[in-house]
Amino acid sequence: MYFYTATINSWQKLEYIHSNPCHERWKLATEPSKYYYSSALCYETELDDFKFLTQINETL
């Protein structure tokens, strides 16, 4: 049960982090993958331009 809850919680936090640059308060990007410093593009395309990102499902 703990693993399941931790996994759901981790994905929720990741979604929150990815959507932050798109928030109307910041307006840094129109969608998460368009923000250069976001890992959202890595999750969508599995391309890691930064060469140090790890997918969350690989660590849980």
Beta strands, then each sheet from edge to edge (+ up, - down):
end
